Amino acid sequence: MIATDRLVLRGWRESDAAPFAAMGNDPAVMEFLGPPMTADDVAQAIERQNAFLDAHGYCFWAIERRDDGAFMGFCGLKPGAAGTPIEGRIETGWRLARAYWGQGYAREAAQASLDWAWRHLDADAVWAITVPANVRSWGLMERLGMSRRHDLDFDHPLPGLEERLKAHVTYSIERP
């Protein structure tokens, strides 16, 4: 568990499934991520993140607001996806429900995740990816001090991605 002034980043619970599913069916949230999430997609994502947590000690943790326990989305670290330039490297990422956008929560959670990585992992860098059109996401990457790695931009190999979601930009930040 990671605590900040306003947030708790933690492993996933069964009670996270319903608000995560709602978030995964919001067209604004999913605009750059793919189709709406099915119940099976939600269950598999939660299982996958908890498996990362068990195997590595980190995952894309569930974000909970400290003052009321509300599920807000996720943020954290995971192994970079196979077939991408960040395969086997530490990837950071985030996704918040629309109600929590524009309030600094994503940055707070992402910075806490990076701080955790530097304290607990021996990685020389942390990486992030997104589609070029996701200005909010790569803007946060830059505000976190990440640098664009044009040489590592790529087409994501995930099967079934819409054409507009294949191209990805790559960012990284080196250990301070």
C-alpha positions in Angstrom: 0.0 0.0 0.0 1.2 3.5 -0.8 -0.4 6.5 0.9 -0.3 10.1 -0.2 -2.0 13.2 1.2 -5.2 12.4 -0.6 -4.9 8.8 -1.9 -4.2 5.2 -1.1 -2.8 2.9 -3.8 -3.5 -0.7 -3.0 -4.2 -4.2 -4.3 -7.5 -4.8 -5.9 -10.6 -6.0 -4.1 -13.9 -7.6 -5.3 -15.7 -4.4 -4.4 -13.6 -2.6 -7.1 -15.2 -4.5 -9.9 -18.4 -2.5 -10.2 -16.8 1.0 -10.3 -14.0 -0.3 -12.5 -16.6 -1.7 -14.9 -18.4 1.6 -14.9 -15.2 3.4 -15.7 -14.4 0.9 -18.4 -17.7 1.6 -20.1 -17.4 5.4 -20.1 -16.6 6.4 -23.7 -14.5 9.4 -22.5 -12.3 7.2 -20.3 -11.9 4.6 -23.0 -11.4 7.0 -25.9 -7.7 6.1 -26.4 -7.8 2.6 -24.8 -10.2 0.5 -26.9 -13.7 -0.9 -26.7 -15.9 -0.9 -23.6 -14.9 -3.5 -21.1 -17.0 -6.6 -20.6 -17.5 -8.2 -17.2 -14.9 -10.8 -18.3 -12.5 -8.0 -19.2 -12.9 -6.4 -15.8 -12.4 -9.7 -14.0 -9.3 -10.6 -16.0 -7.8 -7.1 -15.5 -8.2 -7.3 -11.8 -6.8 -10.9 -11.7 -3.9 -9.8 -13.9 -3.0 -6.9 -11.6 -3.2 -8.9 -8.4 -1.0 -11.6 -10.1 1.6 -8.8 -10.9 1.4 -7.7 -7.3 2.0 -11.3 -6.0 4.8 -12.0 -8.5 6.6 -8.6 -8.4 5.4 -6.6 -5.4 3.8 -4.0 -7.7 1.0 -3.6 -10.2 -1.3 -1.0 -11.5 -2.7 -0.4 -8.0 -6.3 0.5 -7.3 -6.6 4.1 -6.3 -8.8 4.9 -3.3 -9.6 8.4 -2.1 -8.5 8.7 1.6 -11.3 10.9 2.9 -14.2 8.6 1.8 -12.7 5.4 0.4 -14.0 6.0 -3.1 -12.5 3.9 -5.9 -11.1 6.3 -8.4 -9.2 4.2 -10.9 -5.7 2.8 -11.0 -2.1 3.9 -11.2 1.2 2.1 -10.7 3.8 -0.1 -12.2 3.8 -3.3 -14.2 6.2 -5.2 -16.5 6.1 -3.7 -20.0 4.0 -5.6 -22.5 5.5 -8.4 -24.7 6.3 -7.3 -28.2 6.8 -3.7 -27.3 10.0 -1.7 -26.9 9.4 -1.6 -23.2 9.0 -5.4 -22.8 10.6 -6.5 -19.5 11.1 -2.9 -18.4 9.1 -1.2 -15.6 6.0 0.6 -17.1 4.0 3.2 -15.3 0.4 3.9 -16.2 -2.9 5.3 -14.9 -6.6 5.5 -15.7 -9.0 7.5 -13.6 -12.8 7.7 -13.7 -13.9 10.9 -15.4 -15.2 12.5 -12.2 -11.6 12.6 -10.9 -10.0 14.2 -14.0 -8.4 17.7 -13.7 -7.8 17.6 -9.9 -4.2 16.5 -9.8 -5.1 13.0 -8.6 -3.3 11.2 -11.6 -0.2 13.2 -11.0 -0.2 12.6 -7.3 -0.7 8.8 -7.8 1.9 8.7 -10.6 4.5 10.5 -8.6 3.9 8.2 -5.6 4.4 5.2 -8.0 7.6 6.6 -9.3 8.9 7.4 -5.8 8.0 3.8 -4.8 9.9 2.5 -7.8 13.1 4.4 -6.9 12.9 3.2 -3.3 12.1 -0.5 -4.0 13.3 -1.5 -7.4 16.7 -1.5 -9.0 15.5 -0.3 -12.4 17.5 2.4 -14.1 14.4 3.9 -15.7 10.6 3.8 -15.7 8.7 3.8 -19.0 5.3 4.9 -20.2 3.4 4.6 -23.5 0.2 6.0 -25.0 -1.3 6.9 -28.3 -0.2 10.2 -29.8 -3.7 11.7 -29.6 -3.9 11.2 -25.8 -2.5 14.6 -25.0 -3.7 14.5 -21.4 -1.6 11.3 -20.7 1.6 12.3 -22.5 1.2 15.8 -20.9 1.3 14.1 -17.5 4.3 12.1 -18.5 6.1 15.4 -19.3 5.0 17.0 -16.1 6.4 14.1 -14.2 9.8 14.8 -15.9 9.6 12.0 -18.4 11.2 12.5 -21.8 9.9 11.4 -25.2 11.8 8.6 -26.8 11.0 9.1 -30.5 13.4 6.2 -31.4 11.1 3.8 -29.5 7.7 4.8 -30.8 5.9 1.7 -32.2 2.7 0.1 -33.3 1.2 -1.8 -30.4 1.0 -5.5 -31.2 -2.2 -6.2 -29.2 -4.6 -8.1 -31.4 -7.9 -6.3 -32.4 -6.8 -2.8 -31.8 -8.5 -0.2 -33.9 -6.1 1.4 -36.5 -6.3 4.7 -34.7 -5.0 3.1 -31.4 -2.1 1.2 -32.9 0.6 3.9 -33.0 2.2 4.6 -29.6 4.6 7.1 -28.3 7.2 6.1 -25.7 8.4 8.1 -22.7 10.9 7.4 -20.0 12.4 8.8 -16.8 15.8 7.8 -15.5 16.5 7.0 -11.9 17.2 10.3 -10.0 
